[in-house]
Amino acid sequence: MITKRTSSDYAEALLITHIEDGLDFPGRRIQRHRKRGTSKHFVYLYPAKKALRSIMAKVKTLCRQDVNLPLDALLHQLNQVLRGWAAYFKHGSSKATFNYLRAYTWKQAFGWLRRKHRRTNWKEIRRKNTSDGMVARHQRGDSL
């Protein structure tokens, strides 16, 4: 049965907030802040916490997969997911969120490597799988 909606039904769905408090838009957080070093206020656009939790859950599930995959396969899967998410959120003030996600992905990927090579110490894993201790090697360019 279809019922007719009244304006009071819509009023419950609407939430009027001040721009200083911010508002959530699909996947984004819009909020006005004072720019550092000045007295001017600007509206900033951030990725929403829910969107960040979603991508972190995807990274975690990819890194909890089968450790019998080669490292390149894991990095390829992570790259596809992260590039799409970053392309969507590249507009706005996303630097701090991207840095947080980068550190989280790094921790998850190296946790995957430690589970893959359980009896190998951290120094050996890092030597074999990175070019400078921080950046992962690719089999195409460097020999493992």
MARPARO-477991 format. One record per residue (C-alpha): x, y, z; residue in one letter. Coordinates in steps of 0.5 Angstrom, whole numbers, plus 500, padded with zeros to 3 digits. Example, Ala and Ser with C-alpha at 12.3 -4.5 7.8 and 13.67 -1.06 7.14 Angstrom:
BEGIN
525491516a;527498514s;
This chain:
BEGIN
500500500m;503507498i;502512503t;502520501k;508523505r;507530508t;512535510s;513533517s;516526514d;521530510y;523535516a;525529520e;530527515a;533534514l;538536519l;540543519i;547545522t;552550522h;557550517i;562551523e;559544525d;560541519g;556536515l;556529512d;555529504f;555522501p;563520502g;565527504r;565531510r;564539509i;566544514q;569551515r;575552519h;580558520r;586558515k;592557519r;596563520g;590568518t;584570520s;580568514k;575562514h;575557508f;570551507v;574545507y;572538504l;575532507y;573524506p;568522511a;570517517k;565512514k;569512507a;576511511l;573505515r;571502509s;577502505i;581500511m;577494511a;578492504k;585493505v;585489511k;581483508t;586483502l;592483506c;589477510r;588473504q;592467502d;599468504v;601463498n;600469493l;606472490p;608479493l;606482486d;599479486a;598483493l;601489491l;597489484h;590488488q;592493493l;594498488n;587497484q;583499490v;587504493l;588508486r;580508485g;579511492w;584516492a;582518485a;575519488y;577523494f;583527491k;579533491h;579537497g;583537503s;585529503s;593529505k;592527512a;587522511t;592519505f;598519510n;594515515y;591510510l;599510507r;601508514a;596503515y;597500508t;604499509w;603496516k;598491513q;602489507a;608488512f;604484516g;602479510w;610479509l;611477516r;606471516r;608469509k;615468512h;614466519r;621463520r;625469517t;627475521n;625482519w;631485517k;632479512e;624480509i;626487509r;632486505r;629481500k;622485499n;624492498t;629496495s;631502500d;628499506g;621503505m;619502498v;617495495a;621492490r;617489483h;620483480q;620487473r;625492475g;629489481d;631482482s;629478488l;
